[in-house]
Amino acid sequence: MAICIKSLSKFVESRIMSNAASLDKKIANYVEQLNTKQKKVVLSVAKAFAEEDTHEDVWADENFVKELDRRTNELETGKVKGYSWDEVKKITRQSLSEMKKK
């Protein structure tokens, strides 16, 4: 039983590493196709993820919870307009289309 679990563990680990390598290649392939401005955006996102404290409990952050409550209240009372996912996609597509024209 222990040998079977050990073999399974090695198999799973090798699959994870293989998938990670495959992802690295895919990411590198896409990055090569980007212009400098796009690469800067990707870099800032990657840095944000890398520097993110994954062990931090955001719900324990009183300021975060207050801000979230404030924004939720503004949406619910109609003080600010919210956007549906479809609206966000439409606006984003329009903005990208306009950027490509420039």
N, C-alpha and C positions, 0 to 999 in steps of 0.2 A: 504494500500500500504506500509506504513512504517513497519508494522508487518511482511509483506511478505519479504521485503528486509532484515529486521533484522534476520528473520529465515533463509533466504538464506545465509546471511553472516555467521551465526553460523555454518550452514551445511558445507560451503566451508572451514571455519577455522578448523572444526573437521576433514575434509578429508585431509587437508594439514598436520595437526598434525599426523594423522594416517599414512599417507604416509611417513612422516619424521621418525616416530618410526619404520616403516617397513624397511626403508633404514638403519637406525641405526643397526637394527638386522642383516641385510644382510652384512653390512660392518664388524660388529663384528664377524660374522661367518667366513668370509674370512680371517680376520686378525688372527684368532685363528689357521688357517692352514699354516701360513707363518713361515719361519725360522727367526732367529734374524736379519740377514742381510736384508732380505726383509722387515721386520718390521721397520728397521731404515730408509729405503727408503720411505716407506709409511708415517712415522712420519715426515720426512723432507718435503714431498709434502703437507701433512695436515697443517703443521706449516706455510708453504709459503702461502697457501690459507687463513689461519686464520689471518695472519699478513698483508695480502695484503690490500692496501688502495683502496677500491672499488669506492671511490668518486674521485680519482685522474684521471685527463684527461691525458692519455699518450701522446696525440697529442699536448698538451701544453708544453711538456718536449722537449726543443730544442735539447738536447743531444740525446734523444731517436730517434727523427726524423732524425737527422744527421746520426746516426748509421744505421738506417733502410735504408736511402737513399744510404749510402755507400755500404751496403750489397747487395741491389737491383742492384746497378750499377755493382758490381763485378759479380753478376750472369748474368746480361744482356750482359756484355762485354766478358764473358767467362773466366774471371780471376780465378774464382772458379767454381767447378762443383756442380751443384744442383742435387738433387735426386728426382725422382718421388715418389709418395706415395707407389707404388708397390715395388720400389727398397728399400725404407725404411723398409717396412714390411719384405721383403726377408732378408735383412741384420740383422734385429732384430731377426727374427726367427733363423737364423744361429747362431747368438751370444748366444741366449738362449739355443739352442741345445748344443753348445760347453760348456756352463756353467754347464749344467746338467750332462755332461760326467765327469766333475771334481769332 
